[in-house]
């Protein structure tokens, strides 16, 4: 017969075993603890529900234009009218799954969108927090990259490749004074509360900069580009690489490194 201690140990071990799947599910998703009431959907489950799901991309325009799921509706989370915009495109009582996504495990926009939608009374909500890149790798045929479907997975830019194009503020400023150089701040005018003292700096917001890149502008120049926090330039790199630019560099961490 098992002693009381043995039975207790076996009970604890059993409970731990049952908890392992949950622990594994949470691993790599640090923001789930912040949003414990939300429902989540895996890549496989989203693929299975793809045809009937109402999928919403809550990222910025430049991010969406670079890459998105084929049937995604684009509703940026950053705008104040997000909830009312969602209501214009989706009935609150609709029974089909309502799925929000952004850039992945540490991107908070999809969680915020799901929380706002829940409070607004929408039903069937879940968060695809694996993000667009994991979706693309698993389902390139259901993904558009720079306007082309299926998405060419080999054209996804690794973080290491992006990092090689980032330089410090001191180096950025030094290169800005060099010959045949164009220095661009791609922030929107309302974001430019602080403007660094960098030689020749001009303001060309990201949408306009994309247009110029598509036309081959500045291709014969040393191109130096900064943004707010070093994130927006990651998306701009897709256009630069897609159009064959090579002589370009970004300010590491954007304006955060200049303050």
N, C-alpha and C positions, 0 to 999 in steps of 0.2 A: 504493500500500500504506500501511496505517496504521502510524504509528510506535508504538513501545512505550508512549510517554507518552499518545498518543491512545487507544490501547486501554485503558489504565488508567483514563483519565478516563471513557470510555464505560462501563466496568465499574462504577465507583463511582456514576455517574449512574443506571445500571440498578438497582443495589442500593438506592439512595435512593428511586427510583420504587416499587419493591416494598415499601419500608417505609412509604410514605405512608399506605396504608389503615390500618395498625396504629397509626401516630401519630395519625391522625384519630379512630380508635376510642377511644384513650386520652384524647383531649382532652376536658376537662370532667368527667373521672372521677378526681379526685386520689387516691382511696383504693385504686385498682386496683394501684398500685405496692406498696402495703403487703401486698396479698394476691395475689401473682403466680401462685399455683398454682390459684386458683379459676377456674371457668368462668362466663361471662356470657351472658345472653340478651337480645336486643333486643325492643323493643315488637312489631315485626312477627312475630318468631319466637314470642314468647309467645302472641300472638293465634292464630297458626297451630296451636300446640300446646295451646291453652286447654282444650279439651274433655278431653284425656287427662292434662294436667299436674296435679300435686298442689301447690297454691299455698299458701304459708304467710305470713301477715302477722305479723311479729315485733315490732310496735310496742305501745305501751301501750293500755289499755282505752279511754281517752277518744279517742285517735287513731283506733283501729279503729271505734269507734261513730260518729265523725264521717264517715269515708269509708273504703271498702275495696272490693276487687274482689269481685264477687258470690259466687264460689265459694271465697273464701279461708278457710282454717282459721286461727283466731286463737291463736297460741302466743307470748306475750310473751318476748322474749329476756332481759329484765331479771330473770326469776325463776331461782333456782338449779336448779330441776328441769327446765329447758328440754329437755335431751337425753332424759330419761326421759318427759317429756310427749309429745315427738315420737314416741318409740317406741310409745306407747300408741295413736297414731292412724295410724301409717304403718309398714309392714314394711320392715326394712332392705334386704331383697332385692327389693323391688318394682321393676318395670322402667319404670314411668311416670316422666316428668321430675319432679324435686323442686325447686321454685323458691321462693326466699326473697325478700321485698321489704320495704322500709320507705319512708322519705320522699324518697329521691332521691340525687343525685350525692354529697352530702357526709354522708349518713346512714350510720353504720358498722354499725348493728344487723344488716342483712342479710348483710354480709360475716362478721361474728362468728358469726351463726347457721350459715352455710354451713360455716365452719371447724369449729365444734363438731360439726355433723352428719357431716362428713367423718371427723373423728377417732373418732366413735362408730361408724363403719362403714356409714353410709347410702350408697346409690348414686344415680347419675343427678342429681347436685346442680348447680344453677346459681343465679346471683344476678341478679335483675332490678333492677339498680342505677339505672335511669332513674327508678324510684319511682312512687308512687301518683298523683302529679299528672300526669305525662306519660302514664301509662296512662289516666287519666280523660279527658284532652283527646282522646286517640286513640280511646278505646272507652267512651264514656259509657253505652252500652247494657249494658255488662258491669261497671258500677260502681254502688255504692250510696252516696248522699250524704244524711246525716241521715235514714236509713231509707227513702229513695225511689230507685227505679230506673225509667228511666235517670237518671243523675246530671245535674243541671242545671249545665252548665259555667259559666254566667253567675253562679252563686252561689259559685264558688271565690273566696276572698278574696285579692286581690293583696297582696304584701309592703308595697307603698306604703300601702295602706289600713290595714294593721295598724300600721305605723310611726306613723301619725298619731294613734293612740290610746295611744302610749307616752310617758311623761313621766319626767323625772329624779327622783332620790331627794328632792332638796330641794323640788321642786315637789309631789311626791307627799305628802310630810310636811306641807307647808303646806296643801294642799287637804284633808288628812285632818282638820284642825282646824276646817274650815268647817261651816256648818249643813247639816242634812238630808243628811248624808254617811254612807255605810256603807263600812267598810274591811275587806277580806277577804284572809286568807292562805290560799291553796288547797293548800298543801303538806300532805302526810300528817304526822301527829304525829311520826313517827320522823325526818322530815326537818328538824324545827324545832330543830336544835342551836343556832341563833342566832335570837333573836326581836327584831326591831327595835323601838325605842321610838317607836311611832307611835300617836297618839291614837285610841282606840276600836277598835284592831285586834282582829279576831276570827278564829279558825281554823275554816274550813269546807272540808274536803277536797274536791277537784274533783268526785268522783262525787256527793256531797251537793249541791254548788253547782249542778251540772247539773240535779238534781231541783228545786231552788228556782227556777232560771231558767225551767224548763218550766212552773212554777206561776205565774210572773209576779212572784215575790218581789223586792222592792227596786226595782221598775220606776219608782217615783216618787221615788227617791233618786239622789244623786250616788254612783255606785258606783266604788270604787277597789279594784283587785285586784292582788295580787302572788303570785309563785310562786318557784321555786328559781333559775332562770336565764333567765327570760323566754321559755321555749318552750311550756310547758303552756298559758299564756294564749292562745296563737295558736289552739288548738283550742277553748278556751272561747268565743272570739269567734264561732265559727260558731253556737253556741247563742244567744248574746246577739243577734246579728243576725237569726237565724231567728225569734226571739220578739219582735222589734221594739224591743229596747233601743237607746238612743242615748246616754244620759248615763252613760257608763262610760269609765274610763281604766285603763291598766296601768302598773306600775312597770317601766321600761326595764331589761332584763337581770336582772330579779327581784332576789333577795337578793344577787347579785353586786355590784350597785350600792350596796347598803346596808352592805357590809363595809368 
